[in-house]
Amino acid sequence: MLHQTSTRLLNGFFHHQHHFSFTKPISRFPFSLPKVLSMATSHSNQHNFTNRLASEQSPYLLQHAHNPVDWYPWGDEAFAEARRRDAPIFLSIGYSTCHWCHVMEVESFEDERIAKLLNDGFVSIKVDREERPDVDKVYMTYVQALYGGGGWPLTVFLSPDLKPLMGGTYFPPDDKYGRPGFKTILRLELLHIKVKEAWESKRDMLVKSGTFAIEQLSEALSTSSDSGKLPDGVSDEALRLCSEQLSENYDSEFGGFGSAPKFPRPVEINLMFYNSKKLEDTGKLDRSKESQKMVFFTLQCMAKGGVHDHVGGGFHRYSVDECWHVPHFEKMLYDQGQLANVYLDAFSITKDTFYSSISRDILDYLRRDMIGPEGQIFSAEDADSAETEGATLKKEGSFYIWTSEEVEDLLGEHAALFEEHYYIKQMGNCDLSEMSDPHHEFKGKNVLIERKDPSEIASKYGAQSHIWMIRYKVIVSWNGLAISSFARASKILKGEAEGIKFNFPVVGTEPKEYLRIADKAASFIRNQLYIAETRRLQHSFRNTPSKAPGFLDDYAFLISGLLDLYEFGGGINWLLWAIELQETQDSLFLDRDGGGYFNNTGEDSSVLLRVKEDHDGAEPSGNSVSAINLIRLASMVSGSKADYYKRNAEHLLAVFEKRLKDMAMAVPLMCCATDMLRLPSRKQVVVVGERTSEEFENMLAAAHTLYDPNRTVIHIDPNSKEDMEFWEVNNSNIALMAKNNCAVGKVVALVCQNFTCSAPVTDHSSLEALLSQKFPS
């Protein structure tokens, strides 16, 4: 990736037919990944302090292993010590790539005076929210409920029995930014209460208050439905209401659905595309086009903005301003997988290679920089980075920002063209909004943003080598999202026009290679994070599996990814595993009486809440994804198993009836699920033939060529014993179709809906034509 160091390279840079290009992709790493890992962990003997976190696996906990704070990891040792000392607990939750977590560490946790206050008065516990999302959920919910907002780092004081006493997010060391300083909280008065003194003199009140808060939250967040039925009309109303609410919040100037800070929230795009398709199918073409227009403009603005890494590919977590310009520079895997999918959807609808190239940009970034040797996909890149080679002090975004002098030195005669296109200025370009750089951190620096139409000026250029530390952790749920996007890209991108030229960081990967990447990532999870004897997942991996068990999102997101992996050409083994995982998910998380899924198993007594989450935020909720998974599974299998899936889906959605009616915009993916459930049957495309043939690949690509979220693709090789045995057990109609349409050297496809099937077709062009027709509803 381009960066301001003396070792930067511009190998292969040339100007050709109105675009800059590279002869080959250049890795960000001048050495192997294992060496980076060893560099990241090889300096422990140079520190003055070492605490218990040094023996942990989490990159975030290891970052704090040499603080003077006497940190404990979350667990029985810390709880026992708090009880023994009769001392309150200081709980700090964050994650390795979080900028303000780094800031608070440097300002407070590396300060020996603050460390003494913590060590003398509290038992201090550090939690990685990516490793223990169940713990994070309890105390984040508490802080949000009491104070109206939350974020990371999360700071909470607890009683020895883990009840919350008070909390907040980032605190500066001294009073600043209108916030009380951390020293103030620890030592002086905050809201007329001294934490230590309050614990000694007002303990009963604090504990009673914390206990009451947890009880109220538990009741509110574990809602249930006695009837198990979703009333008629809820699905139509929820979909309409969510679309209207998003449209009312649409930013017609900069795109997106809301104001600053702007997070890419792909579930909003999912809803708008889904509703647009429904409007189109019911003849409301003008409204459909209007809905699509908002989404396309949003996707274009995001891709042109600084929230998109124009050099290395992929997207940063969010922009601090309304114009998608200055980002919070960390990159999260959950964003990449979901964004690749919505750009793939946009390409499916428009056939515009602008959208497919952005999908490739994201996936090729992941392939180049974020995939380990065994196929595992790493979780995130840090927001903070060193300004120069070998520097120990890190700053936010140093890796991604530019001075005009650096650009001119690197690009020479091409610099003026580059600077005009990417709005690079000598005084810096973080001036598009008052919110872009309120503290003047980026004065004289530039964040690349495209502000001119591509037809006016050349748009793409190359990359270079640079050392960059990635936080090496593999999270099952986020891998599930990425598996989905790689699998879908393997067929959808076959619809690109032949001969298309790509600009760096897109490398022009063969679409079928993306399927291999998805397959390898799923294999890593199966081999390393799945306990076959218990059929349970572990949550994450770094060198070895973490102690944390799999949570609802791990099962739901992975099942979704496996369904896509199968539907887009993977083996029947992935569908079989998805069904097995669904059984385990039901046994661990399903509220069989009240409906819906809890976020954790309830087996860990230190986690005070079992929550039925519904909010579709930067990540979709486990319940929304589960509802769609159940509907998809019901369309593949038959008989009592299909009925079981449908019942669970409807009961789940009935649990959230009030949310769907009152706050539809908070649950866009769940709104889609309610409509999917209402349909009498999903469209089924059944492809029969020898899986290794080229026409089989083409037929599968044709099955996926059009955007249709209510389509299930089933493919079966009649010569495969594994395929035939699976379908004979799970859906004998599919097995019969395979037997009746088995023809040597031919691939046959049928399209079925409302329990009737089309006449078989034997070439992919005929299948595309057939899928373009409207089936009677």
Secondary structure, 3 states (H helix, E strand, C coil): CCCCCCCCCCCCCEEECCEEECCCCCCCCCCCHHHHHHHHCCCHHHCCCCCHHHHCCCHHHHHCCCCCCCEEECCHHHHHHHHHHCCCEEEEEECCCCHHHHHHHHHHHCCHHHHHHHHHHCEEEEEECCCCHHHHHHHHHHHHHHHCCCCCCEEEEECCCCCEEEEECCCCCCCECCECCHHHHHHCCECCECHHHHHHHCHHHHHHHHHHHHHHHHHHHCCCCCCCCCCCCHHHHHHHHHHHHHHHCECCCCCCECCCCECCCHHHHHHHHHHHHHHHHCCCHHHHHHHHHHHHHHHHHHHHCCCECCCCCCECCEECCCCCCCEECCEEHHHHHHHHHHHHHHHHHHCCHHHHHHHHHHHHHHHHHCECCCCCECCEECCEEECCCCCCCEEECCCCCECHHHHHHHHHHHHHHHHHHCCCCCCCCCCCCCCCCCCCCCCCCECCCCCCCCCCCCCCCCCCCCCCCEECCEEHHHHHHHHHHHHHHHHHHHHCCCCCCCCCCCCCCCHHHHHHHHHHHHHHHHHHCEECCCCEEECEECCCECCCECCHHHHHHHHHHHHHHHHCCCCHHHHHHHHHHHHHHHHHHECCCCCCECCCCCCCCCCCCCCCCCCCCCCCCHHHHHHHHHHHHHCCCCHHHHHHHHHHHHHHHHHCHHHHHHCHHHCHHHHHHHHHHHCCCCEEEEEECCCCCHHHHHHHHHHCCCCCCCEEEEEECCCCHHHHHHHHHHCHHHHHHHHHCCCCCCCEEEEEECCEECCCECCHHHHHHHHHCCCCC
